[in-house]
Amino acid sequence: ALVEESKKNFEQSEAYYKQAIEMRQKKFGVEHPKVSYWLNDLALMYYHQGKYIKAEEIFLQTLKVVESSFGSTHPFMLTILRHLLLVSQELKYPKKISDLKQKIETLEKALLKK
């Protein structure tokens, strides 16, 4: 998927990402950590193409998987929240931007205490 994405062959890359996600969901379960990494990569690909609505949808799905897999204070949660912030900024969602900044700040403080 990454190779095809680097060659700007986004249709093939998307197909590979989706295939990898489906395989991991079948093997490990829908909310397994391995699924979250592939979801994140698929969402990033959409983001880089300017497909912000699709990216947001997948990042939100990723957030749920990460939270159920790792917990709400895992560093990967911070990564996904930051990705969602980028998408929200592109989509000009002021309320979401404000909420995400607050969540990020709160999580950063919690992680620093660990």
Secondary structure as UniProt FT lines:
FT   HELIX           2..6
FT   TURN            7..8
FT   HELIX           10..28
FT   TURN            30..31
FT   HELIX           33..48
FT   TURN            49..50
FT   HELIX           52..70
FT   TURN            72..73
FT   HELIX           75..91
FT   HELIX           94..113
//
